Each structure stands twice: as structure tokens, then as C-alpha cells.
Amino acid sequence: QVQLVESGGGLAQPGGSLRLSCVASGFTFGNYAKTWVRQVPGKGVEWVSGISSDVRVTYYTGAEKGRFTISRDNAKNTVYLEMNHLKPEDTGLYFCAKHLTSSIAGGMDTWGSGTLVTISS
């Protein structure tokens, strides 16, 4: 059974940091690209960051570039999202997703249940 389980969310102050983790099981983790998306009430789902299977390609949306870092440890079946200099607008339910291929250009077919990030003073 393909499964993704996120963790690491919580309450942080503006300017603070959080590290999200997503542990995968049920498939060959290293063969597929991974992505973090965010669901924000009233704004829908936003693509935050993606990483190819070989780590050569990473992608960030404009607002997160320079503040967030995506990485993966294929030996631990885990993808991470390091978030620094957090802003209130980073608040949302963060999901990790598995792509259909090794490239982040491909579609996604599996999502975790999410971890909630709240940025507030």
C-alpha cells in the first residue's frame, strides 16, 4: 500500500523555522519525484516545492525561493522541507505528494494527510 505520512508542523512565530518531514512506504521511493503542496483556506492548493528523483532538479515558487529548502534522503524514504524566515502567509495544511515519474514535470498520484503549519505571533 502506497503511503505518505507528514510530520513537523506546528505553531511558529514570524521569522521562525520549521522542518517538515514526509516518510513514504509501499513503493520504490528513489524512483519518483516528490512535491510539497499547501492548502490555504480561501486560496485553494498551492504548489510549494518539488524535487526530482535524482535530486538534480528542485523547484520553488517565487514566494518561497530563498526561504525554503527541499531535500530527500532516499535511504530513509523521506523528503524534507526546511522552512526559514516564516511569514503568516505560509500558514496552511502542508501535504507531500508522489509524482508519477522521476520528474517533477509529471503528474502526482498519491498525497499524504497533511501537517498543519500556523505562523502567528
Residue frames as qw, qx, qy, qz and C-alpha x, y, z in Angstrom:
[[0.000, 0.888, 0.459, 0.000, 0.00, 0.00, 0.00],
 [0.402, 0.424, -0.021, 0.811, 1.45, 3.34, -1.07],
 [0.407, -0.822, -0.381, 0.117, 1.53, 5.72, 1.87],
 [0.343, 0.473, -0.178, 0.792, 2.93, 9.15, 2.68],
 [0.512, -0.719, -0.440, 0.162, 2.99, 10.44, 6.26],
 [0.242, 0.682, -0.123, 0.679, 3.87, 14.05, 7.01],
 [0.603, -0.642, -0.357, 0.310, 5.08, 15.47, 10.31],
 [0.515, -0.032, -0.064, 0.854, 6.82, 18.50, 11.74],
 [0.068, -0.649, -0.304, -0.694, 4.09, 21.08, 11.50],
 [0.426, -0.521, -0.558, 0.485, 3.02, 23.26, 14.38],
 [0.041, -0.978, -0.201, -0.023, 2.84, 26.82, 15.63],
 [0.645, -0.050, 0.005, 0.763, 5.78, 29.10, 14.94],
 [0.050, -0.823, -0.159, 0.544, 6.36, 32.80, 15.21],
 [0.552, 0.831, 0.012, 0.074, 7.03, 35.01, 12.22],
 [0.131, 0.827, -0.535, 0.110, 10.70, 34.80, 11.40],
 [0.644, -0.386, 0.644, -0.147, 10.97, 31.34, 12.89],
 [0.315, 0.384, -0.803, -0.330, 11.72, 27.99, 11.33],
 [0.835, -0.043, 0.425, -0.345, 10.10, 24.60, 10.92],
 [0.100, 0.372, -0.857, -0.341, 11.24, 21.38, 9.28],
 [0.840, 0.121, 0.140, -0.510, 8.62, 19.18, 7.71],
 [0.154, -0.305, 0.923, 0.180, 9.21, 15.51, 7.02],
 [0.815, 0.210, -0.049, -0.537, 7.37, 13.05, 4.83],
 [0.320, -0.313, 0.893, 0.044, 8.03, 9.35, 5.21],
 [0.689, 0.290, -0.327, -0.578, 6.96, 7.12, 2.35],
 [0.423, -0.182, 0.885, -0.068, 6.24, 3.42, 2.11],
 [0.695, 0.395, 0.549, -0.245, 4.81, 0.91, -0.30],
 [0.695, 0.713, 0.055, 0.081, 6.85, 1.86, -3.39],
 [0.756, 0.027, 0.012, 0.654, 10.45, 2.36, -4.54],
 [0.163, -0.881, -0.202, 0.395, 10.96, 5.81, -3.07],
 [0.355, -0.512, 0.369, 0.689, 14.07, 6.71, -5.06],
 [0.360, 0.261, 0.719, 0.535, 12.36, 6.28, -8.43],
 [0.036, 0.777, 0.570, 0.265, 9.87, 9.12, -8.08],
 [0.124, 0.386, -0.108, 0.908, 9.89, 12.87, -7.80],
 [0.294, -0.576, -0.683, 0.340, 8.24, 14.42, -4.74],
 [0.022, 0.524, 0.152, 0.838, 6.46, 17.67, -4.13],
 [0.117, -0.392, -0.636, 0.654, 5.17, 19.70, -1.23],
 [0.104, -0.533, -0.447, -0.711, 1.86, 21.48, -1.71],
 [0.045, -0.146, -0.555, 0.818, -0.05, 23.73, 0.66],
 [0.145, -0.625, -0.683, -0.350, -3.77, 24.18, 1.19],
 [0.092, -0.065, -0.306, 0.945, -4.76, 27.61, 2.37],
 [0.158, 0.628, 0.718, -0.256, -8.36, 28.43, 3.33],
 [0.249, 0.858, 0.184, -0.410, -9.85, 30.71, 0.72],
 [0.139, 0.744, -0.500, -0.420, -6.92, 30.24, -1.67],
 [0.930, 0.290, -0.147, -0.174, -7.04, 26.60, -2.61],
 [0.900, -0.226, 0.203, 0.312, -4.00, 24.41, -3.15],
 [0.203, 0.918, -0.327, -0.091, -0.61, 25.96, -3.87],
 [0.918, 0.182, -0.179, 0.305, 2.47, 24.16, -5.17],
 [0.426, -0.880, 0.176, 0.113, 5.31, 24.97, -2.78],
 [0.052, -0.707, 0.682, 0.181, 8.35, 22.97, -3.84],
 [0.974, 0.178, 0.034, -0.138, 9.36, 19.88, -5.80],
 [0.236, -0.653, 0.698, 0.171, 12.42, 17.66, -6.16],
 [0.747, 0.357, -0.473, -0.301, 13.30, 15.14, -8.84],
 [0.971, -0.225, -0.075, -0.018, 14.21, 11.57, -8.03],
 [0.803, 0.166, -0.163, 0.549, 17.94, 12.17, -8.59],
 [0.393, -0.732, -0.209, 0.515, 17.92, 15.48, -6.64],
 [0.447, 0.061, 0.309, 0.837, 19.29, 17.31, -9.71],
 [0.094, -0.462, -0.361, -0.805, 16.16, 19.39, -10.16],
 [0.145, -0.479, -0.672, 0.546, 14.42, 21.35, -7.44],
 [0.012, -0.538, -0.421, -0.730, 11.64, 23.84, -7.86],
 [0.149, -0.441, -0.561, 0.685, 10.27, 26.57, -5.65],
 [0.133, 0.845, 0.459, 0.240, 7.50, 29.06, -6.19],
 [0.293, 0.660, -0.088, 0.686, 8.57, 32.68, -6.11],
 [0.450, -0.767, 0.076, -0.451, 7.47, 33.42, -2.57],
 [0.893, -0.434, 0.111, 0.030, 9.37, 30.51, -1.05],
 [0.786, 0.426, -0.152, 0.421, 12.58, 30.73, -3.03],
 [0.249, 0.569, -0.404, 0.671, 15.46, 31.57, -0.73],
 [0.477, -0.453, 0.404, -0.636, 13.48, 30.74, 2.42],
 [0.915, -0.079, 0.291, -0.268, 12.53, 27.09, 1.90],
 [0.143, 0.530, -0.811, -0.202, 14.79, 24.17, 1.05],
 [0.943, 0.031, 0.038, -0.329, 13.54, 20.83, -0.19],
 [0.080, 0.536, -0.840, -0.018, 15.69, 17.74, 0.19],
 [0.933, -0.055, -0.120, -0.334, 15.34, 13.99, 0.22],
 [0.239, -0.495, 0.831, -0.080, 17.06, 11.01, 1.75],
 [0.740, 0.165, -0.481, -0.441, 16.35, 8.03, -0.47],
 [0.384, 0.147, -0.872, 0.267, 17.90, 5.66, 2.07],
 [0.086, 0.157, 0.702, -0.689, 15.33, 6.79, 4.66],
 [0.023, 0.522, 0.778, 0.349, 12.41, 7.08, 2.22],
 [0.180, -0.758, -0.419, 0.466, 11.97, 10.62, 3.43],
 [0.307, 0.566, 0.220, 0.733, 11.54, 14.03, 1.84],
 [0.347, -0.524, -0.404, 0.665, 12.02, 17.20, 3.87],
 [0.166, 0.786, 0.245, 0.543, 11.01, 20.83, 3.65],
 [0.463, -0.324, -0.322, 0.760, 13.14, 23.20, 5.68],
 [0.038, 0.830, 0.379, 0.408, 11.25, 26.45, 6.15],
 [0.462, -0.269, -0.262, 0.804, 13.04, 29.55, 7.43],
 [0.020, 0.096, -0.019, -0.995, 12.08, 33.19, 7.88],
 [0.019, 0.473, 0.873, 0.115, 8.48, 32.11, 8.15],
 [0.170, -0.087, -0.065, -0.979, 5.67, 34.53, 7.40],
 [0.499, 0.196, 0.569, -0.623, 1.99, 34.49, 8.41],
 [0.681, 0.444, -0.194, -0.549, 1.11, 33.81, 4.77],
 [0.288, 0.331, -0.896, -0.070, 2.99, 30.50, 5.00],
 [0.481, -0.021, 0.686, -0.546, 0.17, 29.22, 7.20],
 [0.716, 0.223, -0.354, -0.559, -1.60, 26.23, 5.74],
 [0.887, -0.139, 0.425, -0.117, -2.00, 22.48, 5.63],
 [0.169, 0.666, -0.663, -0.298, 1.11, 21.06, 4.00],
 [0.948, 0.105, 0.267, -0.141, 0.97, 17.84, 2.02],
 [0.151, -0.496, 0.737, 0.434, 3.68, 15.85, 0.37],
 [0.820, 0.420, 0.134, -0.365, 2.88, 14.13, -2.90],
 [0.580, -0.199, 0.695, 0.374, 4.42, 11.45, -5.05],
 [0.400, 0.553, -0.331, -0.651, 4.81, 12.07, -8.76],
 [0.931, 0.266, 0.142, -0.205, 4.05, 9.53, -11.46],
 [0.814, 0.453, -0.159, 0.326, 7.64, 9.67, -12.73],
 [0.686, -0.230, -0.170, 0.669, 11.15, 10.71, -11.70],
 [0.215, 0.279, 0.140, 0.926, 10.45, 14.23, -12.95],
 [0.057, 0.433, 0.523, -0.732, 8.53, 16.98, -11.20],
 [0.273, 0.177, -0.375, -0.868, 7.02, 17.78, -14.58],
 [0.325, -0.194, -0.884, -0.273, 4.83, 14.71, -14.32],
 [0.555, -0.529, -0.196, -0.612, 1.52, 14.50, -12.54],
 [0.131, -0.326, 0.767, -0.536, 1.01, 13.37, -8.94],
 [0.616, -0.171, -0.661, -0.393, -0.88, 10.30, -7.86],
 [0.654, -0.430, -0.585, 0.212, -0.54, 10.00, -4.09],
 [0.060, -0.678, 0.201, -0.705, -0.81, 12.52, -1.25],
 [0.304, -0.096, -0.788, 0.527, -0.39, 12.27, 2.49],
 [0.244, -0.732, -0.636, -0.004, -2.92, 13.51, 5.02],
 [0.124, 0.801, 0.017, 0.586, -1.03, 16.70, 5.72],
 [0.540, -0.358, -0.436, 0.625, 0.62, 18.54, 8.59],
 [0.020, -0.930, -0.327, -0.165, -0.68, 21.89, 9.78],
 [0.502, 0.028, -0.130, 0.854, 1.63, 24.89, 9.88],
 [0.132, -0.915, -0.368, -0.097, 0.47, 28.01, 11.68],
 [0.489, 0.146, -0.137, 0.849, 2.60, 31.14, 11.70],
 [0.271, -0.830, -0.298, -0.386, 1.42, 33.65, 14.24],
 [0.231, 0.352, -0.510, 0.750, 2.77, 35.86, 16.98]]
